[in-house]
């Protein structure tokens, strides 16, 4: 059961994750127009590898909040961080092994989606 105190923070993080997804989609469209379909698919794969682990982390990190739930919040944060790390490794391995990716669009979109989080205060108040 989640804490109602965490709801506004969870909503803010989900907005950020949606912004990262939109940035990845825009990058994929730009790459599609300039480099073609295979590069755009590689770009989309980079966006998915960046956004999906952040989404999983957000689900766990903002599950509990408040002084009475400090131990649960800490355990959930650790679990979410571990899952994020492992999911990132697994997604990188799957994409790079099983799909013919073009590395420059893949890593460019991955890094662009990650850096979107640094500029979140520009777009959001909370």
Residue pairs with C-beta under 8 A, 6 or more apart in sequence:
2 10
2 63
2 64
3 63
3 64
3 65
3 66
3 69
5 65
5 66
6 62
6 63
6 64
6 65
8 126
9 62
9 65
9 126
10 58
10 62
12 124
12 126
13 58
13 61
13 62
14 55
14 58
15 124
16 116
16 117
16 120
16 124
17 51
17 54
17 55
17 58
19 116
19 120
19 123
20 47
20 50
20 51
20 54
20 113
20 114
20 116
20 117
21 47
21 51
21 113
23 47
23 112
23 113
23 116
24 43
24 44
24 46
24 47
24 48
24 50
24 51
24 109
24 112
24 113
25 44
25 47
27 43
27 47
27 108
27 109
27 112
27 113
28 40
28 43
28 44
28 47
28 109
29 40
31 39
31 40
31 42
31 43
31 105
31 109
32 39
32 40
32 43
35 102
35 105
38 100
38 102
39 102
39 104
39 105
40 105
41 99
41 101
42 101
42 102
42 103
42 105
42 106
42 109
43 105
43 106
43 108
43 109
44 109
45 95
45 99
45 101
45 106
46 105
46 106
46 107
46 108
46 109
46 110
46 113
47 109
47 110
47 113
48 91
49 88
49 91
49 92
49 95
49 110
50 109
50 110
50 113
50 114
51 113
52 87
52 91
53 83
53 84
53 85
53 87
53 88
53 91
54 84
54 117
56 80
56 83
56 84
56 87
57 80
57 81
57 83
57 84
58 80
59 80
60 76
60 77
60 79
60 80
60 81
60 83
61 76
61 77
61 80
61 81
63 72
63 73
63 76
63 80
64 72
64 73
64 76
65 73
66 73
95 101
95 106
